[in-house]
Amino acid sequence: MRSSMVNTASRMLNWRNARSVGVRFFWVFGTATFVVDNVVQCTSVTGGSMEPTLSPLDNTTGQKDYVLWNKWEIESKIRRGDIVLFSLPGRPDDRGTKRVIATEGDTVILDPRRRPKDEASGRDLPESTGWDMYKRRVEIPPGHVWVEGDNWRKTRDSNWYGPISKSLIQGKATAVVWPWDRSGSKPWESFKSKTKVIQGQPREERENEWRVLESMGPNKPV
């Protein structure tokens, strides 16, 4: 009888321990998932489109930069010069890393060197026609940004697929975390894009001005 009670108590204790471990596991897993999906994430930058800013040795030694991305409410925090991680237009499973060149209301003066063409043959592509239709100037619509790779020779960016919706942006670069000798650095801050941009007035400022004018009424001086 006593042995049966001991066995029952032991099973109950084991069940409680297992349940406690399970609860902790799901709590940790859920928290980690939430953080990765909504707060911060670390990913590598591959390819040569962001040379010499990020992963400058990827094509020679295979060494990649690992970047920490801020993912918390970033749509309202995107500025010119930021490096962003985003879903490629029409390819939601693929991601790109590029620099924000212009935001809504800005006008981009297209760089002829960045006109889409076949890298090997130099021939025009379907994207070349789309680029030509811009007639060298693109005004960025509301809720969109213009992104480009720092290496104009090896990038497919807004010159290929146009302005991207801010809803596609998944993260904003905060710092390089690896390799060790670059850890904590922000190499993108020293790079100056040669693409010319005529800066527009941010939507928030335009809306504030309209509110002021409306509050003054039709008979009040501006």
N, C-alpha and C positions, 0 to 999 in steps of 0.2 A: 504493500500500500504506500509506504513512505517512498519507495523507489519510483512508483508510478507518479506520485506527486512531484518528485524531484525532476523526473523526465518532462512532465507537463510544464513545469516552471521554466525548465531549461529551454524548451521549444518556444515558449512565449517570449523569453528573453532574447533568443536568437531572432525571432520574428520582429521584435521591436528594434533590435539593432539593425537588421536588414532594412526595415522600413525607414529608419533614421538615415542610414547610408543612402538609400534610394532618394529620399527627400532632399538630402544635401546635394546629391549628384544632379538632380533635375534643377535645383536652385542655381547651382554653379553653372550648369550647361545653359540654362535659360538666361542667366545674367550675361554670360560670355556672348551668347548669340545676340542679345539686345545691344551690347556694347559694339560688337563688330558691325551690326546692321545700322546702328544709329549714332554712335558716338565717335569711335576712332577705329582705324584699321591700318595694318602695315602690309604693303605689297612691294614687289620688285618692279623696276622699270626696265622693259626689254626693248631691243631694237635701237636704231640710230636716230630716230626722229627728234630726240631731245638733246642730242650732242651739241655742244660740249657741256651743257648744263647738268644733265643727269645720265648716268651709266655711260660715261665717255669711253670706257674700255670694253664695253660689251661685245663689240664686233671684232676685237683683237684678242683679248684674254678671256672673254666670257664673264668678267666681273660685272655684277649688276649693283646698282644702288637700290637700297630698300628705303622706302619713304613712308613716313607716318602721315596719315590723312585724317583731317578733322571732318566728321560727317554730320555734326549736330547743327541743324537749321542753317545750312550753308547757302541756300538760294539768295537770301537777303544780304549775304556777306561777300559775294563775289565781286572782285575789283579787277581793273586792268593790271596785267602783270602777274596775276595769280596763276599757279600751276594747279590744274584740276584733273581729277579722275572721273571719267564719264562713260556711259554706255554709248557705243557707236550707233549713229542713226541707221535704223533698219536692221541692225544686228545686235539685239539686246543682250545676247550672251557674250559678246566681245566688248572689251574695254579699251579705252585710249587714254593717253596722258599727254596733255598739251597745255600751252600757255594761253590765257585769256588776253586777246589783243584789243577787243572792243566790246562794249556793253550796249544795251538798248539805247537808241537815240544817236549813237555814234555813226559816223560814216567812214568806212574803210576804203583807202585808196589802194587798189590791188597792185601787187608787185608782179611784174611780168615774169620774173624768174620762177614764181610759184604756180604759173599756169599748168594745169594738169596735162601730162603727156606720158607716153610709155618710156620708162627709164632706159630701156635697152636700145630701142630703135629711134626714140625721139618723136614718134608719130602721135597724132592727136588721138584722144580717147573720147567716149561719150561725155565724160565730165568736162572736156575742153570746151564743148559747145555751151554747156551751162555757164562756165566761167566767162566766156565771151559775151554772153547775154547780159552780164552785169555792166558791161561797158566801163570797166575800170573803177566803178564806184558801187559800194554796197552800203545801204542804210540798214542798221541792225533793228529788227522789229522788237516790240515789247516782249519781255520774257525770254529773250534769246541773247546769246553771246557769240562772238567770232573767235575761234581758237586756231592756233597754228603751232607747228613744231619749231623748235629753235634752229634745227638743221633743215634749211629749205630744200636741200638736195635729196633728202630721204624721208620726207613726211607726206602723209595723206591727211588732210585736215579740212578746215572750212573752205579752202579753195577748191576742194573736191566735192564736198557735200553741203556747203552753205552754212549759215548760222545754225547753231544747235540750241535746242530748248534747254533752259536752265533745269528743267525737271529731269533731264538725263544725267546731270552732274551728281556724282556719288560722294565726292570728297574734295577737299582743298588741302594742298600740301602744307605741312607745318615745319618739317625738318627731315633731313636725311638721318637714318638711324644706323645704317651699315653701308659700306665698310667702316671699320673703326676710326680710321684717320679722317673720315668725312662726317662722323657722327655729330649731330647737333647743328650742322651747317645748313645754310639756305642758299645754295649756289645760284639759284634763279634770280636772286635780288640784284646781282651785279650784271646780269645780261640785259642788253638793250635791243629790243626788236627794231628792225629797220622798216617795218611796215608802217606807213603813215596813216594816222587816224585823226579825223576831225571830231573832236569831242562834242557830244550833244549834252543836253541838260537832263540830269537824272529825272526819272518819272516822279519820284517823291517831291523834288523841288518844283516841278511843273504843277503837280496837284496842290501843293501848298500855296503857290502863287494864285491858282484859280480859286482856292478857298478864300484867300484874302480879298481878291477882286469881287467875289460874290457877296462877301460880308459887307463890303463898302456900299453896295447898292448902285443903281444906275445914275443917281444924281450926285454922287460923291466924287470928288476929284481923285484921279489916280496918281 
